[in-house]
Structure formats: structure tokens, C-alpha cells
Amino acid sequence: MFDHIRRRLTMGYVGILALTLLVFSVVVVFMFYLRASDQQDDLLLQKAEDKANNVLSGKDRYSVVKATTDYDVAVIVLLPDGSTYGDLDETSFSLGLPYAYMAQSAGQESRTIKETVSVPGGAVRVMSIPVKRYGEFGSVVAVVQAAQSRQAVTETVERLIFVLVLSGVGALVLAAAGGLFMSRRAMRPVQEAFGRQRTFIADASHELKTPLTLIRADAEVLSRGIDDPNMANDNRELVDDLLGETDRMSAILSDLLLLARLDAEKISVAREPFDLALVLSETSERFAARAGAENKNLEVHHSGKLPARGDADRTGQVLAALLDNALRFTPAGGTITVEGRITGKRVEATVTDTGPGIAPESLDRIFERFYRADAHSAARSRGPTGGGTGLGLAIARDLARAQGGELSAENTAGGGARFSLSLPPGS
């Protein structure tokens, strides 16, 4: 699928470039043709004027018709009525000289006449210049005709077209190669996102399938012994298991819904001033009973009021995920420390535990969805309360970023892990 998309992107890129080159080449060729035509007229005018000067100076006799060639330019001298003396040379005949009607017009109108005419050998550019004896207002005593094959222009234009075509083909080949390379780079994030989506769907399906399988198994056992009074206690345990798995599935679905809303940016997250110290105290108090029941120490330290900017409820949700994670991986007798402080231009809250820490290879992936460090290393092994689905930390990071903050993780020097939430300062 991605190869097909890359090919279509490359073809589209090459097609746009080809159209651009075509329009550019047409404009260049047209402008070059006009310029080459002007240069041909300038050349004919120069040759004709040189011949006219020779006539006026007496170097050329009218009794003899002289035709000279210079770069395929033929120049002859005619009388004002268009008549000639003697025979013309082969070059003049090949260009169709003389053009009596043009010479007559130039003599009568006393002006230069330019025209492109067709002969058996192709188009010919002809210029007729009247020669005046006494300057601009004198009488016309002769007419000089200069002619050159139009091929002098068309061959030059054809050479330009050949160069442009050759260059264009080379540019398109390079564009195709570059387009494939760039489209491959452009599609890489899409492929990675698509791969993450497939992994996400597979993991979500697995997480939902596990409680469904347990629910079905418990339901089948419960249905077989529903009328047996001797299995009342067992049935009660099965019902408790069913309720527990139902709650687990409900939690997974809630997390998935929250992630979907975060991705679509359809979740409301405030950015207003609040006291982070108050949120730290309230959230820690919610987990104090659980910490005591599990024989773990929960300590809270902060230096009074901590003005931050963000969403107090969402920040409490982030801290709850960090405390739940810390309690899960801290062994009995261990300590979870919650601290709040102002560092530079940020307000920071940290949750530190005395558990086994995070394996180095897992530090960069700890916030990935459905990623569980305990599934990849011996560190952060599941505690007695069992492991989570791997969504809590991912949701916590997204909620932190939605407030303009950031969530990071690191290992402490003495063992254990530290999670740091930084938020913008409040007013």
C-alpha cells in the first residue's frame, strides 16, 4: 500500500515538474525565436547598408549585377523599377532573388521593406533598402536587396529545443529519483504512525479479550452450578470475579476513550492559575490509606503555595497515575516521596519511589501506549496488586502536554524511579 502511495506521489511531483518545464520551455523558445529573428534582420540590414554605401561611393557599377554571399546572405543591387543587369549567381537564384515587386515598393515609398517569402527551398527573409543620392530627401537611384534562408533562425531554435529537451529529460529523471527518496522520507512518519496504530489496536484487543475470556469462563461455571446449594460460596467468588473483570474492562474502555479524545483534541483542558501544592496534598491524601494498607510510606514535601498555570483536575489525574504507578512497584517497607517546588521559570512536582527502577532500555519507551516495562525486563516487576494495561503513563504525559507542561522519567542514584511533572508558572 505504501509503495503504491509513494509511486503516486512521485508521479504527481514529476508531472507537476514536467508541466512547469513545458510552460517554461515554450516561453523560452518563443522569446528566443523572436530574438533570433531580430538578429537576422539586423544582419540583413547591416549587409544591405554596406552595399548601399559602396553604391554611393562609386565602387559598384550598375552596368554589372553583383551578388555576394556572406554566411548564406545574398546581397544584390537593383534599379528602382526592380530591373537587373546581366545574370545573377546561383546563391541569389536559390534564395529567389530578385524580388522585383518588393524593390519597386521600396523605391516608390522610399522606405525599407522587410518580408518573409516562400520559395521551393523553404522560407527566405528578404530586406529591400532604397539608396538615395543626396541624403534622406534625395531621389532613389537604386535598391539593395539582402536575403537569407529562414533556416538560419529555425536551426538555431531547433538546437535550443534539443538542449532543453535533453535537459528536461535529465531533470525529470533526477526528479523521479529525488521524488522517490523524498516520498519515502515523507511516508516514514505515516508508516510509523500506521504501525503504532496497528500495535495499539492489537494491544487494545488483547487487553479487552483477556477479561472477556475470564468473564465467559466464570459465567459458564456459574451457569452449571446455579441451582446447586452446595456451590453458593463458589458462586459468590465467581460473581466477585465477574464484577472485578467487568470493572477492569470498563477502566480500559475509559482509558481508550480518553486517549481518543486527546488525539482528536476534543478534551477540555483549562489553562488558568491554580495552587499545585493544594493538588499535591489532596491527591496524596487519597492514596494514604492504600499506602498504609500495603505497609508503604507516603511522604509529601512542598514549600507552601506553588502557583502554576493549567488544569487543576487534570493535574490531579496525572499525579494520581504517578502515585498508582509508584505504589504498584514499591515493595513493602519502601517509601514514595511527593515533592513540589519552583525551578527557574517552571513549577515542578516529582514522585519518587524506592522500587527496582526502570530498565535503561525502557526509559525512552516508558510513556508509549500499552508499553509495560515489566514485560521486557526484570526491573519494575509486577507488585502484589498486579500490573496495569500500560495506558496510565501515556495518558498522564498527554494530559501534561495538553496543559503546556511535560512529564519525564529517570532513575534515582540509590535505586528507584522518579517521575517529574513540570508546568508553566501561574500569575
DASUL-V624769 format. One record per residue. PSI is psi in whole degrees, 0 to 359 (999 if undefined). OMEGA is omega in whole degrees, 0 to 359 (* if undefined). Layout:
BEGIN
PSI|OMEGA  PSI|OMEGA
END
This chain:
BEGIN
313|182  326|177  320|179  318|179  318|179  318|179  318|180  320|177  317|180  317|179  320|178  317|179  314|179  321|179  316|178  317|178  319|180  317|178  319|178  315|179  323|180  311|180  316|180  316|182  320|179  316|179  316|181  314|181  318|180  313|180  322|179  322|178  316|178  317|180  318|179  323|177  319|178  321|179  324|177  318|177  321|178  319|180  314|179  319|180  319|180  313|180  320|180  320|179  321|177  318|180  322|180  321|177  322|178  322|179  314|182  329|180  355|178  7|180  330|180  132|178  136|180  338|183  348|179  125|178  120|182  130|176  124|179  153|179  139|178  108|184  45|180  20|175  123|177  134|180  127|178  161|178  129|180  160|171  160|182  335|179  2|177  1|181  157|181  167|175  132|173  202|183  153|176  157|181  174|185  322|182  317|180  318|179  321|181  333|178  3|176  8|179  150|358  164|174  91|188  318|184  326|180  320|178  319|178  318|180  318|180  322|179  317|182  318|184  350|178  47|178  161|180  136|180  128|178  139|182  147|174  123|183  160|179  133|176  169|180  332|181  358|181  185|181  145|181  135|175  126|185  138|177  127|180  124|184  124|177  140|178  120|183  137|186  316|185  59|175  202|188  327|185  11|179  177|180  152|179  120|182  343|180  168|176  129|177  127|177  128|176  138|183  150|176  143|179  140|179  347|179  336|177  329|178  313|186  324|179  322|177  318|178  321|179  322|176  321|177  317|179  319|179  315|179  317|180  318|179  315|180  316|179  321|180  317|178  316|177  319|180  321|180  322|177  314|177  322|179  321|179  316|178  314|178  324|179  319|177  318|180  313|181  321|179  327|177  318|178  321|181  327|182  347|182  313|176  326|179  317|178  317|180  318|179  320|179  321|178  319|177  323|179  317|178  318|177  319|179  314|181  318|180  316|180  318|179  319|178  319|180  315|181  325|179  330|182  325|182  306|178  327|178  319|179  317|179  319|179  316|180  318|180  315|179  322|180  322|179  317|178  318|181  322|181  330|180  330|183  21|185  332|181  1|182  111|181  337|181  347|183  22|182  315|180  317|179  320|180  322|179  319|178  321|179  321|178  318|177  319|177  318|179  315|180  320|179  315|179  326|176  318|177  320|179  317|179  321|178  320|179  318|179  315|180  321|178  318|178  317|179  319|179  319|179  317|178  318|180  319|179  325|176  316|179  322|181  0|181  39|179  15|178  136|182  121|179  117|182  156|173  78|182  161|182  140|174  167|182  110|181  329|180  321|179  319|179  320|177  314|182  315|182  317|181  318|179  323|180  328|179  332|183  0|182  317|181  317|179  319|179  318|178  320|180  330|181  8|178  48|179  146|182  132|178  114|182  140|181  127|180  129|172  160|186  56|178  216|185  135|179  90|182  120|180  168|178  128|181  213|181  114|184  318|181  316|180  325|176  320|175  325|178  320|178  312|180  324|178  320|178  322|180  320|179  320|177  317|178  317|181  318|179  327|182  324|186  359|177  126|180  164|177  138|183  352|180  179|185  137|173  125|183  125|178  124|182  149|176  138|181  166|176  123|181  110|180  238|181  18|180  156|173  129|191  140|172  133|181  146|175  115|184  135|178  170|179  32|179  198|184  355|181  183|182  131|179  139|183  322|181  348|181  349|185  320|182  347|185  5|188  335|182  7|177  149|181  133|180  7|177  128|178  119|182  329|182  341|180  353|184  350|181  168|180  334|179  155|181  42|180  159|183  135|177  187|182  341|180  356|179  164|182  164|178  193|182  352|183  17|180  337|187  310|182  326|178  317|178  318|181  316|180  317|180  322|178  322|178  316|181  328|179  339|179  2|184  15|180  193|180  151|179  129|182  164|181  148|176  164|175  145|178  162|183  324|182  14|183  155|184  178|183  152|177  127|176  131|184  126|176  121|178  138|182  158|175  150|180  149|177  170|181  999|*
END
